[in-house]
Each structure stands twice: as C-alpha cells, then as structure tokens.
Amino acid sequence: MGVGKLPLFLFTTLFCSVFQENRAFMFQHELLNNGSNLRGEKQLGSCNLFQGKWVLDIGAYPLYDFKTCPFIDPEFDCLKYGRTDTQYLKYSWLPDNCPLPRWSGKKIMFVGDSLSLNQWNSLACMVHASAPQAKYTFVRRAVLSSVTFEEYNLSLLLYHTTYLVDIVQERIGRVLKLDSILSGNAWKGMDVLVFNTWHWWIHTGRSQPWNFIQDGTKIYKDMDRLTAFYKGMTTWAKWVDANVDPSKTKVFFQGISPTHYDGEAEPLSGSTYPAGLPPAADIVRKVLISMKTPVYLLDITTLSQLRKDAHPETYSGIGAGTDCSHWCLPGLPDTWNQLLYAALTIASEYLPYIPQLYVTGGLLQQSGMEAYLDHIKETQPMEYV
C-alpha cells in the first residue's frame, strides 16, 4: 500500500479545492499526527463531507482540459460536442466543518454501470492533468478497463456491471438473478473498491437489458423495482461481507446519482433539494447499516441533485437524444472524486470506532425504512413463470 506514493503536487492539484478556510483552500498533511481526534460522536456528527453548498470559484476550475485528457468517453465530452457555456465548470463544493486528511492507496477499482465509467474517466483525467509527462497504459474493454500510471504504481480500474448481480442468458431469455454474483473474483485484491448501481433498475421496455427476474427458485416477468433493488443490494452486501478483508481493502458505495428532466444554467442555491431524496437512497442506507464489513457511503445524491446545469443534455458524442443522467467532463464527477479522496482517509482512520457512521459520514437518520421494508417483504411480484 505504501509503495509508489504520488507526489505532493499531484494530491494538491487533485483534491485541495475541496475545503476552504478564509477563502484559501488548505491541504493538511499532518492532521493525524497533531493530536486531532474525530472519533467522538459529536465531532463525527459535525463533519459531513456531503452537507454544504456550491460556490462560484472562478480561476480554480476546471481541474483539467478536455482537449488534453485521452480518457474521456464521447458521451461525457460536452465541450467537444458543442456545449458553449462554461459557467457550469466553475463551481466548487464546500462541505461544512470538515478537515482535509492525507491519503494512500494504489489500486482503485470502480464497479458499476456507466456512472462508474463517468467517475473513472474523471479520476483518470485528474491524475493525468497533474502528471502530464507520466507514462501510462490505457486499456479499454467492454467489461474490465484500466489506466495504469507505472511511475507511481497507481492503477485505476473499471469493472462494468449494470446491476452488480448477474444477468445470465438462458433458454427462456436473459435472466436477472437477484441472488447471484459470479463476477466477484475480479473485484478481489484491490486497495479501494467503489461500487455503484441503481440507474438501470428502473429501465423498462427496450432499454431494459433482461427478460425475466429470478429470485431464489422462482422466475418472474417483473416485480416492484425497489423490491428487486433491495434484494440485489442484499446479495451484494453478503458478497462483500464474505469476500472483503477490511484491513486490506476499503469499500465505498457511490450514492444515488440523480436524473433531471429540466435543466438550469447554474446550480440550485442552498444545501437541500426541494423533492428530497429518492427512495433508493433509503434502501442503500438500510443495507449498508446491516453489514458487518465497514462500507462508507459516498453520499453524493443531494449535492448532485443541485447540479441540473451539469448534464451532457444534447452535447454528447453518442448520437441523437438528450442525456440528463450522466455528467459532463470536466464537471461534477471531479467533485465526487475530491470527496472520495477525503472520505477515504476518514473511513480508514476515524470511523472504525463507530461503525454505523460509515453510512452517512455523519449520524444515520432512520427515516421510516423499517416500515417500508416490511411493506416490500409483503409485495407480490406481478407474475411468475
């Protein structure tokens, strides 16, 4: 874990703009060596990386030039494909009352759907911009992709899986198996795992990549999607508990990334979103709090809900249509990665003493999930074969 650490200028460029003190962004390397202690419930409760506000920060952003980053997928390359306004690039996220800790780690894997691709592209660009002369190996494949910066022994990997659980081609068609994870061996041996799923659970019709759902021995034509999501997440949680050694691998779950159906020219003001959190966010919290393995929730939902201005919309390189689910690069996923860096050390150093706090980066708010989960246990699928 300690071999090939990235230099100070790389860390500073990547992450120093997350925090503000007297309008100067600070990088505090010695946080863990100067007597600071955030183990107490009060201190942890006041440090929530994901509670804060967006502020205009002209001059500091964007963190890299889209023209010089070789890793951006066309669907996220908004400026290349005609977006002319650049105001959306100039906002920074200011969390409330959080110090910036140090970081180590060299093998990071994002596991999930195209939003994981979005975040992986972002982190690769941020590293490349900080060390533009560093040699790298770039491998782009349908399932497993990677960017390796040999000089720093840093590997950024992407494992593409839309549901985390399996889709299997069988005689009756493509079956989404809610209790099966066959691809998990590829996720082992990482220093950091960042999981993500939800976006595809609500797709229907032609955009739905399966024909049937299997739960145990029963096969259904469909079922309540939140029920299916909860079952799939529970299978994933069991896999993590059985296969991940938290002394060797830090596990994160990417919060629900929102879709917007109407755009804005700038971020919504304030720190709350009028519609509140989506129901899937409660399911994620409930599953994480039940696990024996510490998993830190990158709770990016609210801060992303405030960024209606940051989607590709029609400025995408994948053809006709409007994309209001993914995010332009440079753009919002760069902030996700800044927060990943900060959360990584907080999760590593502080939260093992109060495991339930992994769920929010602050205190878990029980929001009637017990009643909802009792309800979905009784929910009958629409039809089974």
N, C-alpha and C positions, 0 to 999 in steps of 0.2 A: 504493500500500500504506500510505502514511503519513497519508493524508487521513482526517479524522473519527475519530481515535482515541477510544476510550471513556475516560471519566474514571477516576481512581484508585479512587473508592469502588465503581465497578462491578466492576473487576478484583478488588478486595479481597473484596467480597461473594461473587463467583463462585468464587474459587479459593484464598483464603488459608488455608482449613482443610485443605488437603492435607498440609501439613508441620508438624512440631511441634519446638519447641526449648524445654526447660524448661517443658513443658506450655503454652507460648504459641505460637500459630501465627504464623509470620513471613512477611512479604512483602518480598522482597529485590530492589528495582528495579535496584540498581547492581551486580548480580552480574557482568555482563560488562564493567564498567568499572573494577573494582578489582583487577585482576591475577589473578582466578580463572581457572584453565585446566583444563578437564576433557578435554583432547584425548588425554591419555595413556591407554594401555590399562588401567593399574592403576586410575586414577580412574574411568574409564567402567565398568569391571567392578564397582566398588563402588556405583555409582549405578544402581539398577534400580527404576524407579517402580512396578513391578508385583510386587515382593517386599516383603512387610511383614505387617501384621496389622490386623484390625478392632478398634477400641476404642470403648467406650461414651463418647459425647461429648454429654451432656445439656446443652442450652442453645444449642448451635451449629446443631443440625439440627431440622427440615428447613430447607432453604435457601429455600423459598418455600411459600406457602399454596395448596393445591389449589383453594380456593374463588375465588381471585383470578386464577388463570392461565387465559387464554382459549384456550390451545393444546393442552391435554391431550386426547388421544383417549379415548373412553369405555372402551376395553379396558384402559387403564392407570390409570384413575381409581378406585383401590381404596377410598379413604375415602368417596368419593361413593356408591359402590355397596355400602356396608355393612360394610367392614372396621373393626372397633372397636379392635383392639390397635394401638398406635402405637410400640411399642418398636423395630420394625424401621427406623424413621425416624431413630434417634438414634445411629447408628454412623458413625464416620469411618474412612477408610482411611489408615494411616500407613506410607508407604514407608520403606525403610531407606536412610539416608545420602544423601538427595537434596536439593539446594538448590532454591529456587523462583526461576526466571528470569522475565524480562519477556516480553511478547507483543505482536505487532502483526499485523494482518490484518483484512480487512473483508468478504470474500466466501467463505463456507464452505458447501460442498455435501456432504451425506451421500448416498451412493449405495449402495442395497442394499434389503433386504427390510423386514419390519415391525420388526425390531430396530433398523434405522436410523431408522425412524419413532419408536421408543421414545427413542432418543438425541436426535433432532432436537426432539421435544416437550420433552425435559428442558432442553436448552440454551436454547430459546426462553423457557421459564418462568423460568430463572435470570436471563436478561438482563432480562426484563420485571419481575421482582421487584426488580432492582437499580435500574431506572429506570422506575418505575410510571407516571410522567407523560409519558414519551416517546411521541410519536406513532409508530404502526406501521401497516404494511399487511400483512394476513394473507390469503394465497391458498391454498386447499386444493383440490387436484385429484387425480385418480387416479394420475397419473404424476409431474408436477412441481408441487411445493408450495413456498411461500416465506413467510418472515416478514422484513420489512424495517423496520429502525428508522432512519427517514430522518435524524433529527438527528445520528446517529453514522455514517451511511453504512455501516451494517452489514447485510448480507443473510445470512440462514440459509436454505439451500435443501435440499430433499429430492427426490431422483430415485428413484422406486420401480422396482426391478428385482429379481426374486427370485433370479436366478442370475448376474447380470452379463452372461452370454452370452444369446443371443436365444432366444425361443420364437416360432415362426412358424406361422401357420395355413396348412396346405397341403391338397391334395386328400385325403391319407390321414389327416389329423387334425392335431393340434398337435405340432410337432416341436421338441424342444430341440436347438439347433445348437451343438455344443461348440466350434466354431471360428469363430463369427460374433458380432461386436458392431457392430450398426448404429446404436445409440443414443448412441454415444460423443461425437458432436458437441455434445450438450447438456452434457457434462461439462467442456468446454473453457472457458478464461478465468477459472477460479477461483483464488483465493489459496490455498485449502486444499481438498483432496479427502479424504474419509474413506469408504473402501469397506468393504463387508461382504457376505458370503454364506456359507452353509453350511446354515442351518436347513432350507431346503426341499429340499436334495439328498437327504435321507433319507425324504422323504414318499412314501408308496405308496398304491395304491388310489384311492379317491375324492378324497383330499386331494392327489393328485399332479396338477399342472396341465399335464401333457403326455402324449401318447400314444406317441411314439417319440423315440429319441435319434439324432441324426445326427453321425457322426464322420468328417470328410472326405467321401468319396462314399458311404459305407455308412450304412444306416439300420437301427437295432436296435430291438427291442421293449424291451430293457432291458440294462443292463450293471452290473458292480460299481460301486456308488455312489462309493466312494473313488477308483476309476479315473476315473470321469466327472468328479468334482470336481477331480482333478489336471489333467485335460485342459482343463476350463473355466477353471481358475485360470491355466494356462499361456497360454491365449488372452488373458485379461485382462492378464497381465504383458506380453505382446507389444504390446498396445494402449497400455499406459502407456509403455513404452519408445519407441514410435513417435510418441506424440502429446503427451507432457507435457514441458514445459521446466522442469526442477527449479529454475532460477534465478528462475522466476516463480510456480511452484505447488509447495506442499509436499504430499506424498502420504502418507496413512496407511492402514493396513489394520486394521480392527477385529478383534481376536482372536475366537476361537470363544466364543460365549455359550452356557452350558450349559443343558440341560433337566434338571429334577429330578422324580422320581416319588414322593418322600416329603418332606413339609415339616418345618420346625423352627420353634421360637419365637424363636430368636436365631441369630446367625452361628456356624458351627463354629469352635472355638478353633484357634489356631495359624496357620501360614502355608502349610500343604500340605494337599492333598485326598487322602484315602485311595486313591481309584481312579486317581489320576494324570490325565494329560492325554488327551483324546480323540485318536484317530489323525488326524483332520482338522487338528489343530493342527500336527502334524509336516509335513503337506503344505503348509500355509501357509508355514511357515518355509523349507522347501526351495525353494518357488517364489520367495519374496522374496529369498533369498540369491543366486539365479541372475540377478537383474535388473541391468541397467546403471543404471536410474533409482533413486536413493535412495528407499526406502519404509520408513517407520517403523511397526513393528508395535505397535499398542495392545494389549498382551498382558494383556487383562482376564480371561482364562479362569480362572486359579486363584482370583483374588480374588472372582470371581463364583460359582465353584463353592462357596465357603464361605458363600454367602448363600441357603440354602434357604428362609429366612424371608421373602424379599423378592418373591416372585411374586404375581400377582393371585389365583391359585387360583380360587375361586368369586366373588371380589369384582370382577367385570368387567362392563362395560356392554354387552357384545356378545351376551348371551343365555346359554343354559344351557351347562354344561360347566365344566371345570377347566383353567385356563391356568397351566401350570408351565414355560412357555418364555419369556414376556415378563416385564416387571418393573413393579412399582407406581411411580407418580409422585405425589408426590416419592418418591425411592428410589435404588436402585443406579445407574441411568444418570447421576444427578447426579455421582457419583464418577467414572464414565467421562469425563465432560466436564471435571472438575477435572484429571484426568490428561492428557486431550487438551491442555489449555492448557499444562501443564508440559512435556509431551513435545514440543509444537510448537516451543518455543524451543530445547530441547535438540537436536532434529533439525535445526533451522535453523543453530545456531551451532557445535555441537560435532562431531556425528557425520560430517559430510562428510570428515573427515580419516581416518576408519576406516570405510569404507562397510559392511563386513559387520556392524557393530554396530547398524545400523538394525533388524536382525531382532528383537532382544530388548530393546533398551535396555541391554543388558549383553553378555556374550560369548555367541555362538551355541554351543549344545550339540548336536553331531551325535549323533543317537540311533538309529543304525541305519537312517536313512531311505534310504540308498543301496540297501541290500538290499531294502527294501520296494518302492522304485520299480522295481528290477529285476524284482521279482515282478509288479507290476501291468502292466509292459510285456508280460509273457507271458500275462496273464489274458485269456481269450477271452470276449467278450460272450456272453450267454445265447443270443441268436438274432438273426439279421438278415433283413431282407426283401429 
